[in-house]
Amino acid sequence: MPQVSEVMSHKQWRFYLVYAIFLLVIFLISPTMDQSDPYGPHFQLRIVFWLLFLHMVVSWVVNLWKLNQQLRNERTYAELSLLKSQINPHFFFNTLNNLYGLALEKSDQTPELILRLSGMMRYIIYQGQHDWVSLQDEIDYLNNFIELQHVRFQKRVSVSFNTAIEQDIKVPPLLFINLIENAYKHGVEKLTDNAYVLINLTVKGQQLTFEIANNYDPTEQNDIIGIGLSNLRKRLMLLYPDKHQLTITDSQNRYHVILVLTLSESNISGALT
């Protein structure tokens, strides 16, 4: 984090310097004044000195606190921008690989995949740059991703995406896509048959719950803690500090993730305007 000297303006430094010189002058003058009256000018000047000194100290502390908050906010914004910028290459790399494979096969489904990919790119470019988006828009984006995967995989996959939303809310863009990508990458992609992905998204009061489960082939399983999940953890810490719970379980060839978010009033009321 930058030092105070790096973020305080020259104007602020001059203000405190002049303030300190003024106090020093008062302090040096007061002994030269008539001290015969204990409550006379000498006493009054000393009272003024200590009041001004206290004011300067309090002003300095408050200013430092404001600067510290500003630095924290700027650092958080910079970290979120970096994390969001890492999502796009990660997604495009995977999807373009899919498109390349279908093009090699001269598949009739290639135009449909390109069309859906175009819609998802449009969402990432325009909506993905916002700090918050409508949950319904995010759901539409996830449905497009799932449909794109149907085009990609030439095998039967059982996919269920259920939503129960009392009212539309605001959420960070591209918050859930990494979990769904992991389900396909580490589950559907490696299984020859009976693959499934079960997704439930509910919003009740000030709580959002996103749940996803998928099976996988244990003989093909590798480390699932990749850049996508690491990225998600960092975004949650920045966006929902002490207001999220991410639970991951892996048992009996089944991977299960539950993400619970505590929503703020602004996320709820902001979606209604």
TAUR-V252344 format. One record per pair of residues at least 12 apart in sequence whose C-alpha atoms are under 10 Angstrom apart, sorted by the first residue. I is the first residue (numbers start at 1). J is the second residue. D is the distance in Angstrom with one decimal. If there is no record, write none. Layout:
# TAUR-V252344
I|J|D / I|J|D
This chain:
# TAUR-V252344
1|68|9.2 / 1|71|7.6 / 1|72|8.6 / 1|75|8.6 / 2|68|9.6 / 2|71|8.1 / 3|68|9.8 / 4|64|7.6 / 4|67|8.1 / 4|68|8.7 / 7|64|9.8 / 7|67|7.5 / 7|68|9.4 / 7|70|9.8 / 7|71|8.7 / 8|63|9.2 / 8|64|8.8 / 8|67|7.9 / 12|60|9.8 / 12|63|9.5 / 16|56|7.7 / 16|57|9.8 / 16|59|9.4 / 16|60|8.2 / 19|52|8.8 / 19|53|8.8 / 19|56|7.5 / 20|52|9.6 / 20|53|8.2 / 20|56|8.2 / 22|49|9.3 / 22|52|9.6 / 23|48|9.3 / 23|49|6.3 / 23|50|8.8 / 23|52|7.4 / 23|53|7.0 / 23|56|9.6 / 24|49|8.8 / 24|53|9.8 / 25|49|9.6 / 26|45|7.3 / 26|46|7.9 / 26|48|8.6 / 26|49|6.5 / 27|45|8.3 / 27|46|7.3 / 27|48|9.8 / 27|49|6.8 / 27|50|9.3 / 29|42|8.9 / 29|45|8.8 / 29|46|9.8 / 30|42|5.5 / 30|43|8.2 / 30|44|9.2 / 30|45|6.4 / 30|46|6.8 / 30|49|9.2 / 31|43|9.8 / 31|45|9.8 / 31|46|9.4 / 33|45|9.3 / 76|235|9.7 / 76|238|6.7 / 76|239|8.8 / 77|131|9.6 / 77|238|8.9 / 77|239|9.9 / 79|234|8.9 / 79|235|8.5 / 79|238|8.3 / 80|131|9.1 / 80|231|9.8 / 80|234|8.6 / 80|235|6.6 / 80|236|9.9 / 80|238|7.4 / 80|239|8.5 / 81|129|8.7 / 81|131|9.3 / 81|235|9.9 / 82|231|9.9 / 83|228|9.9 / 83|230|9.9 / 83|231|6.4 / 83|232|8.5 / 83|234|8.0 / 83|235|7.1 / 84|124|9.8 / 84|128|7.8 / 84|129|8.2 / 84|131|9.8 / 84|172|9.9 / 84|173|8.7 / 84|174|8.2 / 84|175|9.4 / 84|231|8.6 / 84|232|9.8 / 84|235|8.6 / 85|128|9.3 / 85|129|9.1 / 86|227|8.9 / 86|228|8.9 / 86|231|8.1 / 87|124|9.4 / 87|128|9.7 / 87|174|7.9 / 87|175|9.7 / 87|177|9.2 / 87|178|8.4 / 87|227|9.1 / 87|228|7.5 / 87|231|8.0 / 87|232|9.6 / 88|121|8.8 / 88|124|7.4 / 88|125|8.9 / 88|128|9.0 / 88|174|9.4 / 90|178|9.4 / 90|227|8.4 / 90|228|7.8 / 91|121|9.7 / 91|124|10.0 / 91|177|9.0 / 91|178|8.7 / 91|181|8.6 / 91|228|9.4 / 92|117|9.1 / 92|121|8.6 / 94|181|9.2 / 94|185|9.4 / 95|113|9.3 / 95|114|9.8 / 95|117|7.8 / 95|145|9.7 / 95|148|9.0 / 95|149|9.3 / 95|152|9.4 / 96|114|9.5 / 96|117|9.0 / 98|110|9.6 / 98|113|9.0 / 98|148|9.6 / 98|149|9.0 / 98|151|9.6 / 98|152|6.6 / 98|153|9.3 / 99|111|9.6 / 99|113|7.2 / 99|114|7.5 / 99|117|9.2 / 99|152|8.1 / 101|152|8.9 / 102|151|9.4 / 102|152|7.5 / 102|153|9.9 / 107|151|9.9 / 107|152|10.0 / 109|148|10.0 / 109|151|6.6 / 109|152|8.3 / 110|151|8.3 / 110|152|8.9 / 112|147|10.0 / 112|148|8.3 / 112|151|7.9 / 113|145|10.0 / 113|147|8.9 / 113|148|6.0 / 113|149|8.9 / 113|150|9.6 / 113|151|6.7 / 113|152|7.9 / 114|148|9.1 / 115|148|9.5 / 116|141|9.8 / 116|144|6.6 / 116|145|7.9 / 116|147|8.2 / 116|148|6.5 / 116|151|9.9 / 117|144|8.4 / 117|145|8.3 / 117|148|7.6 / 119|141|8.5 / 119|144|8.1 / 119|145|9.8 / 120|140|9.6 / 120|141|6.5 / 120|142|9.0 / 120|144|7.2 / 120|145|7.6 / 120|148|9.8 / 121|141|9.9 / 123|137|8.8 / 123|138|9.0 / 123|140|9.8 / 123|141|7.3 / 123|173|9.3 / 123|174|9.6 / 124|141|9.1 / 124|173|8.2 / 124|174|8.0 / 127|172|9.8 / 127|173|7.0 / 127|174|9.2 / 128|172|8.5 / 128|173|5.4 / 128|174|6.9 / 129|172|9.8 / 129|173|8.0 / 130|172|7.9 / 130|173|7.2 / 131|170|9.4 / 131|171|8.3 / 131|172|5.9 / 131|173|7.1 / 131|239|9.9 / 132|169|9.4 / 132|170|5.7 / 132|171|5.2 / 132|172|4.5 / 132|173|6.1 / 132|174|9.9 / 132|267|8.3 / 132|270|9.5 / 132|271|9.5 / 133|169|8.2 / 133|170|5.3 / 133|171|5.5 / 133|172|6.1 / 133|173|5.9 / 133|174|9.4 / 133|267|9.5 / 133|270|9.8 / 133|271|8.4 / 134|168|6.8 / 134|169|5.9 / 134|170|4.8 / 134|171|6.4 / 134|172|8.6 / 134|173|8.5 / 134|267|9.4 / 134|270|9.3 / 134|271|6.5 / 134|272|9.7 / 135|165|9.3 / 135|167|9.3 / 135|168|6.0 / 135|169|5.6 / 135|170|5.7 / 135|171|5.9 / 135|172|8.6 / 135|173|8.6 / 135|203|9.9 / 135|271|8.5 / 136|165|9.3 / 136|167|9.6 / 136|168|6.6 / 136|169|8.0 / 136|170|8.9 / 136|171|9.6 / 137|168|9.6 / 137|170|9.7 / 137|171|9.8 / 137|173|9.0 / 138|170|9.5 / 138|171|8.1 / 138|172|8.9 / 138|173|6.7 / 138|174|7.1 / 138|175|8.5 / 138|176|8.5 / 138|177|9.2 / 139|161|9.6 / 139|163|8.9 / 139|174|9.9 / 139|176|9.3 / 139|177|9.9 / 139|201|9.2 / 141|173|9.7 / 141|174|8.6 / 141|177|8.8 / 142|161|9.4 / 142|174|8.8 / 142|176|8.1 / 142|177|6.8 / 142|180|8.3 / 143|161|8.2 / 145|177|8.4 / 145|180|8.9 / 145|181|8.9 / 146|159|8.3 / 146|160|9.9 / 146|161|9.2 / 146|180|8.4 / 146|181|9.3 / 146|184|9.4 / 147|159|10.0 / 149|181|9.7 / 149|184|8.2 / 149|188|9.7 / 149|189|10.0 / 153|184|9.9 / 153|188|8.6 / 153|189|7.9 / 155|188|9.4 / 155|189|9.9 / 155|191|9.7 / 155|192|7.8 / 155|193|7.3 / 155|194|9.3 / 155|195|9.0 / 156|188|9.7 / 156|192|9.1 / 156|193|7.0 / 156|194|7.4 / 156|195|7.5 / 156|196|9.0 / 157|188|7.3 / 157|191|9.6 / 157|192|9.7 / 157|193|7.6 / 157|194|6.7 / 157|195|5.2 / 157|196|5.6 / 157|197|7.8 / 158|188|9.5 / 158|193|9.9 / 158|194|7.5 / 158|195|6.3 / 158|196|4.5 / 158|197|6.3 / 158|198|8.0 / 158|214|9.8 / 159|195|8.6 / 159|196|5.7 / 159|197|4.9 / 159|198|5.9 / 159|199|7.9 / 159|214|9.3 / 160|196|8.2 / 160|197|6.4 / 160|198|4.9 / 160|199|5.9 / 160|200|8.0 / 160|212|9.6 / 161|197|8.4 / 161|198|6.3 / 161|199|4.7 / 161|200|5.9 / 161|201|7.8 / 161|211|9.9 / 161|212|9.0 / 162|198|8.3 / 162|199|6.2 / 162|200|4.9 / 162|201|6.3 / 162|202|8.3 / 162|211|9.9 / 163|199|8.4 / 163|200|5.8 / 163|201|4.7 / 163|202|5.7 / 163|203|8.4 / 163|210|9.3 / 164|200|8.1 / 164|201|6.4 / 164|202|4.7 / 164|203|6.4 / 164|204|8.2 / 164|209|9.9 / 165|201|7.7 / 165|202|5.4 / 165|203|4.7 / 165|204|6.8 / 165|205|9.5 / 165|208|8.8 / 166|202|8.2 / 166|203|6.0 / 166|204|6.0 / 166|205|7.6 / 167|203|7.5 / 167|204|8.3 / 167|205|8.8 / 167|268|8.0 / 167|269|9.8 / 167|271|8.5 / 167|272|8.3 / 168|203|8.5 / 168|267|9.4 / 168|268|7.4 / 168|269|9.2 / 168|270|9.4 / 168|271|6.0 / 168|272|7.2 / 169|203|8.6 / 169|206|9.7 / 169|208|9.5 / 169|263|8.8 / 169|264|9.9 / 169|265|9.7 / 169|266|9.1 / 169|267|5.8 / 169|268|4.8 / 169|269|7.5 / 169|270|7.2 / 169|271|4.7 / 169|272|7.5 / 170|263|8.9 / 170|264|9.6 / 170|266|8.3 / 170|267|4.8 / 170|268|6.4 / 170|269|8.6 / 170|270|6.8 / 170|271|5.5 / 170|272|9.2 / 171|208|9.8 / 171|239|9.8 / 171|261|10.0 / 171|263|8.9 / 171|267|7.1 / 171|268|9.3 / 171|271|9.3 / 172|235|9.2 / 172|236|9.7 / 172|239|8.2 / 172|267|9.8 / 174|232|9.5 / 175|231|9.7 / 175|232|7.0 / 175|235|8.2 / 175|236|8.7 / 176|210|8.0 / 176|211|9.9 / 176|212|9.9 / 176|232|8.2 / 176|259|9.2 / 177|228|8.9 / 177|232|9.4 / 178|226|9.8 / 178|227|9.1 / 178|228|5.3 / 178|229|6.4 / 178|230|9.6 / 178|231|8.5 / 178|232|7.2 / 179|210|9.7 / 179|211|9.3 / 179|212|7.5 / 179|213|9.6 / 179|228|7.8 / 179|229|7.1 / 179|232|8.6 / 179|257|8.0 / 179|258|9.9 / 179|259|9.8 / 180|197|8.4 / 180|198|9.7 / 180|199|8.5 / 180|212|7.5 / 180|213|9.2 / 180|214|9.4 / 181|228|8.4 / 181|229|9.9 / 182|214|9.3 / 182|224|7.4 / 182|225|9.2 / 182|226|8.9 / 182|228|7.9 / 182|229|8.2 / 182|255|9.9 / 183|196|8.9 / 183|197|6.8 / 183|198|9.3 / 183|212|8.1 / 183|213|7.5 / 183|214|5.9 / 183|215|8.2 / 183|216|8.6 / 183|224|9.6 / 183|255|8.1 / 183|256|9.3 / 183|257|9.9 / 184|196|9.1 / 184|197|7.8 / 184|214|8.2 / 184|215|9.7 / 184|216|9.4 / 185|216|9.7 / 185|224|9.1 / 186|214|8.9 / 186|215|8.7 / 186|216|6.6 / 186|217|8.4 / 186|218|9.9 / 186|220|8.4 / 186|221|6.8 / 186|222|7.8 / 186|223|9.0 / 186|224|7.1 / 186|255|9.4 / 187|213|9.7 / 187|214|6.3 / 187|215|5.7 / 187|216|4.3 / 187|217|6.9 / 187|218|9.5 / 187|220|9.2 / 187|221|8.4 / 187|253|9.5 / 187|254|8.9 / 187|255|8.5 / 188|214|7.9 / 188|215|7.7 / 188|216|7.0 / 188|217|9.0 / 189|216|8.8 / 189|217|9.6 / 189|220|10.0 / 190|215|9.8 / 190|216|6.9 / 190|217|6.4 / 190|218|9.4 / 190|219|9.3 / 190|220|6.5 / 190|221|8.1 / 191|215|8.5 / 191|216|6.3 / 191|217|5.8 / 191|218|9.6 / 191|219|10.0 / 191|220|8.5 / 192|216|9.9 / 192|217|8.8 / 194|215|8.6 / 194|216|9.6 / 195|214|7.5 / 195|215|6.3 / 195|216|7.4 / 195|217|9.3 / 196|213|8.1 / 196|214|5.6 / 196|215|6.3 / 196|216|8.8 / 196|254|9.9 / 197|212|7.1 / 197|213|5.8 / 197|214|4.6 / 197|215|7.4 / 197|255|9.8 / 197|256|10.0 / 198|211|8.0 / 198|212|5.5 / 198|213|5.2 / 198|214|6.4 / 198|215|9.5 / 198|256|9.3 / 199|211|5.6 / 199|212|4.4 / 199|213|6.7 / 199|214|8.9 / 199|256|10.0 / 199|257|9.7 / 199|258|9.9 / 200|212|6.4 / 200|213|9.1 / 200|258|9.4 / 201|258|9.9 / 201|259|9.6 / 201|260|10.0 / 202|260|9.7 / 203|260|9.8 / 203|261|9.5 / 203|263|9.5 / 204|263|9.9 / 205|262|9.3 / 205|263|8.4 / 205|268|9.0 / 206|261|8.2 / 206|262|5.8 / 206|263|4.9 / 206|264|6.9 / 206|265|7.8 / 206|267|9.2 / 206|268|7.7 / 207|243|9.7 / 207|244|9.6 / 207|260|6.9 / 207|261|5.7 / 207|262|4.8 / 207|263|5.8 / 207|264|9.2 / 208|244|9.5 / 208|259|8.1 / 208|260|5.7 / 208|261|5.1 / 208|262|6.6 / 208|263|7.1 / 209|244|9.8 / 209|245|9.5 / 209|258|7.1 / 209|259|5.7 / 209|260|4.5 / 209|261|6.5 / 209|262|9.0 / 210|246|9.6 / 210|257|8.1 / 210|258|5.9 / 210|259|5.1 / 210|260|6.5 / 210|261|8.5 / 211|246|9.9 / 211|247|9.5 / 211|256|7.5 / 211|257|5.7 / 211|258|4.5 / 211|259|6.3 / 211|260|8.5 / 212|248|9.8 / 212|255|8.3 / 212|256|5.9 / 212|257|5.4 / 212|258|6.6 / 212|259|8.8 / 213|248|9.8 / 213|249|9.5 / 213|250|9.7 / 213|254|6.9 / 213|255|5.5 / 213|256|4.3 / 213|257|6.4 / 213|258|8.7 / 214|250|9.9 / 214|253|8.6 / 214|254|5.8 / 214|255|5.4 / 214|256|6.7 / 214|257|9.2 / 215|250|9.6 / 215|251|9.6 / 215|252|8.6 / 215|253|5.7 / 215|254|4.4 / 215|255|6.1 / 215|256|8.8 / 216|252|9.4 / 216|253|5.6 / 216|254|6.3 / 216|255|7.6 / 217|253|6.7 / 217|254|9.1 / 218|252|9.1 / 218|253|6.2 / 218|254|9.3 / 219|253|9.9 / 221|253|9.4 / 224|255|9.9 / 232|246|9.8 / 233|246|8.3 / 236|259|9.9 / 236|261|9.1 / 240|261|7.4 / 240|262|7.8 / 240|263|8.5 / 240|264|9.4 / 241|262|9.9 / 242|261|9.5 / 242|262|8.9 / 243|260|8.3 / 243|261|6.0 / 243|262|5.1 / 243|263|7.8 / 243|264|9.2 / 244|259|7.2 / 244|260|5.5 / 244|261|4.5 / 244|262|6.2 / 244|263|9.1 / 245|258|7.9 / 245|259|5.8 / 245|260|5.2 / 245|261|6.7 / 245|262|8.9 / 246|258|5.9 / 246|259|4.6 / 246|260|6.6 / 246|261|8.8 / 247|259|6.4 / 247|260|8.6
